[in-house]
């Protein structure tokens, strides 16, 4: 990252809206709230592809914190003023069995905000 922390003028690796409208809209809104609208230089088909394209030196991107795995050629930086929230949905078979039910219960517990 260059001094001053501004990446707005860098080439951006972006996920097209048709791939994931909610994700795209949340990332675009977050950038607008920061005072800029990224101009995509490259388009990826998944978050994994976004990271791989950054790893190849094609630009910068914003990805969910959960995607920040150890990749030697990529530097992940947490954002200071994050406000974007992505809604996740768990899908199971109509008769999921014990393991998916247990995982869904854990995920719900971890993602439900505490009562005020």
Residue frames as qw, qx, qy, qz and C-alpha x, y, z in Angstrom:
[[0.000, 0.890, 0.456, 0.000, 0.00, 0.00, 0.00],
 [0.412, 0.499, -0.032, 0.762, 1.37, 3.42, -0.87],
 [0.196, -0.169, -0.455, 0.852, 1.87, 6.19, 1.70],
 [0.348, 0.020, -0.009, -0.937, -1.42, 7.84, 2.57],
 [0.371, 0.123, 0.878, -0.277, -3.29, 4.55, 2.22],
 [0.587, 0.498, 0.091, -0.631, -5.29, 5.51, -0.87],
 [0.406, -0.042, 0.852, 0.329, -5.85, 2.70, -3.34],
 [0.497, 0.636, 0.385, -0.447, -8.69, 4.40, -5.21],
 [0.402, 0.752, -0.326, -0.408, -6.54, 5.12, -8.29],
 [0.268, -0.348, 0.883, 0.165, -5.01, 1.62, -8.44],
 [0.503, 0.050, -0.683, -0.527, -6.28, -1.00, -10.90],
 [0.587, -0.163, 0.533, -0.587, -9.16, -2.88, -9.24],
 [0.216, -0.021, -0.953, -0.213, -10.08, -6.55, -9.51],
 [0.473, -0.010, 0.260, -0.842, -13.84, -6.60, -9.19],
 [0.227, 0.217, 0.949, -0.032, -16.59, -9.18, -8.97],
 [0.191, -0.203, -0.476, -0.834, -19.32, -8.42, -11.55],
 [0.478, -0.080, 0.345, -0.804, -22.76, -7.71, -10.13],
 [0.798, 0.083, -0.354, -0.480, -24.35, -10.61, -12.04],
 [0.518, 0.175, -0.805, 0.233, -22.14, -13.08, -10.12],
 [0.389, -0.442, -0.695, 0.412, -23.33, -11.93, -6.68],
 [0.018, -0.744, -0.262, -0.615, -25.55, -8.84, -6.57],
 [0.576, -0.801, -0.160, -0.029, -25.58, -8.55, -2.75],
 [0.746, -0.326, 0.086, 0.574, -21.80, -8.89, -2.43],
 [0.423, 0.384, 0.273, 0.774, -21.16, -6.50, -5.33],
 [0.165, -0.818, -0.266, -0.484, -23.58, -3.89, -3.97],
 [0.664, -0.722, -0.097, 0.168, -22.12, -4.11, -0.45],
 [0.686, -0.157, 0.152, 0.694, -18.55, -3.68, -1.72],
 [0.251, 0.539, 0.307, 0.743, -19.54, -0.79, -4.01],
 [0.362, -0.855, -0.249, -0.276, -21.44, 0.92, -1.16],
 [0.726, -0.558, -0.032, 0.400, -18.48, 0.51, 1.16],
 [0.552, 0.097, 0.219, 0.799, -16.16, 2.13, -1.39],
 [0.006, 0.712, 0.324, 0.623, -18.62, 4.98, -2.01],
 [0.552, -0.810, -0.200, -0.001, -18.83, 5.56, 1.76],
 [0.693, -0.384, 0.109, 0.601, -15.02, 5.85, 1.73],
 [0.063, 0.810, -0.062, -0.580, -15.30, 8.54, -0.94],
 [0.110, 0.463, -0.673, -0.567, -14.53, 6.77, -4.20],
 [0.887, 0.266, 0.209, -0.314, -15.96, 4.41, -6.78],
 [0.486, -0.376, 0.693, 0.377, -13.44, 1.82, -7.98],
 [0.632, 0.567, -0.273, -0.452, -13.03, 1.46, -11.72],
 [0.889, -0.126, 0.439, 0.043, -12.55, -2.24, -12.48],
 [0.163, 0.659, -0.631, -0.375, -9.47, -3.04, -14.53],
 [0.279, 0.128, -0.940, -0.149, -10.15, -6.78, -14.29],
 [0.735, -0.215, 0.053, -0.641, -13.22, -8.85, -13.48],
 [0.008, 0.233, -0.960, 0.156, -13.16, -12.08, -11.52],
 [0.604, -0.226, -0.587, -0.490, -15.74, -14.85, -11.20],
 [0.752, -0.508, -0.416, 0.059, -15.20, -15.54, -7.49],
 [0.380, -0.898, 0.217, -0.046, -13.51, -14.17, -4.40],
 [0.819, -0.266, 0.388, 0.328, -10.84, -16.84, -4.84],
 [0.630, 0.514, 0.298, 0.500, -10.22, -15.56, -8.37],
 [0.032, -0.972, 0.009, -0.231, -10.03, -11.99, -7.09],
 [0.607, -0.708, 0.336, 0.132, -7.30, -13.01, -4.65],
 [0.806, 0.049, 0.419, 0.416, -5.43, -14.99, -7.33],
 [0.445, 0.761, 0.210, 0.423, -5.52, -12.00, -9.69],
 [0.250, -0.943, 0.187, -0.117, -4.13, -9.74, -6.96],
 [0.784, -0.410, 0.397, 0.243, -1.46, -12.38, -6.30],
 [0.718, 0.346, 0.370, 0.477, -0.49, -12.12, -9.98],
 [0.313, -0.315, 0.036, 0.896, -0.08, -8.36, -9.61],
 [0.128, 0.495, 0.627, 0.588, -3.14, -7.31, -11.61],
 [0.196, -0.610, -0.113, -0.759, -4.51, -4.91, -9.02],
 [0.083, -0.098, 0.698, -0.705, -6.17, -4.50, -5.63],
 [0.472, -0.371, -0.646, -0.471, -9.50, -5.69, -4.31],
 [0.419, -0.319, 0.487, -0.697, -11.77, -5.90, -1.27],
 [0.582, -0.077, -0.789, -0.184, -12.73, -9.36, -0.02],
 [0.718, -0.607, -0.132, -0.314, -14.56, -10.66, 3.05],
 [0.269, -0.714, 0.600, -0.240, -12.36, -11.10, 6.13],
 [0.875, -0.124, 0.448, -0.139, -12.99, -14.85, 6.00],
 [0.835, 0.538, -0.005, 0.119, -11.12, -15.01, 2.69],
 [0.063, 0.880, -0.441, 0.168, -7.92, -13.64, 4.23],
 [0.971, -0.181, 0.078, 0.133, -5.95, -16.89, 4.29],
 [0.445, -0.641, 0.435, 0.450, -2.17, -17.09, 4.25],
 [0.749, 0.593, 0.195, 0.220, -1.01, -16.37, 0.70],
 [0.641, -0.354, 0.074, 0.677, 2.67, -15.38, 0.58],
 [0.327, 0.190, 0.349, 0.857, 2.35, -13.01, -2.40],
 [0.204, -0.686, -0.427, -0.552, -0.75, -11.20, -1.10],
 [0.153, 0.015, -0.537, 0.829, -0.97, -8.73, 1.75],
 [0.301, -0.657, -0.647, -0.245, -4.33, -8.66, 3.52],
 [0.107, 0.115, -0.346, 0.925, -5.13, -5.49, 5.46],
 [0.061, -0.614, -0.760, 0.204, -8.21, -5.11, 7.65],
 [0.052, 0.615, 0.271, 0.738, -10.30, -2.05, 6.88],
 [0.115, 0.041, -0.516, 0.848, -10.60, 0.54, 9.62],
 [0.406, 0.171, 0.297, -0.847, -14.21, 1.57, 9.16],
 [0.128, -0.097, -0.912, -0.378, -16.02, -1.50, 7.94],
 [0.477, 0.137, 0.357, -0.791, -19.77, -1.22, 7.75],
 [0.604, 0.191, -0.562, -0.533, -20.57, -3.73, 5.04],
 [0.552, -0.122, 0.756, -0.330, -22.47, -6.81, 6.12],
 [0.432, 0.183, -0.732, -0.494, -22.98, -9.75, 3.82],
 [0.785, -0.131, 0.315, -0.517, -25.89, -12.04, 4.56],
 [0.101, 0.302, -0.938, -0.141, -24.94, -15.70, 4.51],
 [0.835, -0.019, 0.016, -0.549, -27.31, -18.56, 3.89],
 [0.270, -0.293, 0.917, -0.007, -26.74, -22.18, 4.80],
 [0.747, 0.191, -0.309, -0.557, -28.20, -24.74, 2.42],
 [0.316, -0.218, 0.914, -0.127, -28.84, -28.34, 3.31],
 [0.232, -0.177, -0.867, -0.403, -30.90, -31.16, 1.91],
 [0.536, -0.444, -0.183, -0.694, -34.56, -31.17, 2.94],
 [0.885, -0.456, -0.069, -0.066, -33.72, -33.99, 5.37],
 [0.258, 0.826, -0.458, 0.202, -30.21, -32.91, 6.39],
 [0.839, -0.069, -0.466, 0.272, -29.31, -35.33, 9.15],
 [0.610, -0.710, -0.207, 0.284, -27.48, -34.63, 12.41],
 [0.591, -0.170, 0.104, 0.782, -24.18, -33.12, 11.18],
 [0.139, 0.448, 0.318, 0.824, -25.67, -30.38, 8.95],
 [0.420, -0.786, -0.384, -0.242, -28.21, -29.58, 11.68],
 [0.671, -0.561, -0.135, 0.466, -25.39, -29.24, 14.22],
 [0.464, 0.044, 0.202, 0.861, -23.31, -27.04, 11.88],
 [0.068, -0.643, -0.404, -0.648, -26.34, -24.84, 11.16],
 [0.550, -0.771, -0.318, 0.039, -26.96, -24.44, 14.91],
 [0.632, -0.377, 0.006, 0.677, -23.33, -23.44, 15.50],
 [0.303, 0.281, 0.325, 0.851, -23.30, -21.00, 12.56],
 [0.245, -0.759, -0.420, -0.432, -26.54, -19.41, 13.75],
 [0.619, -0.700, -0.223, 0.279, -25.17, -19.04, 17.28],
 [0.587, -0.213, 0.127, 0.771, -21.95, -17.46, 16.00],
 [0.187, 0.276, 0.379, 0.863, -23.67, -15.00, 13.68],
 [0.271, -0.771, -0.529, -0.228, -26.65, -13.91, 15.77],
 [0.109, 0.546, -0.287, 0.779, -26.05, -10.54, 17.46],
 [0.241, -0.201, -0.782, 0.538, -26.37, -10.55, 21.25],
 [0.188, -0.772, -0.572, -0.203, -29.69, -9.35, 22.67],
 [0.184, 0.398, -0.207, 0.875, -29.65, -5.78, 23.95]]
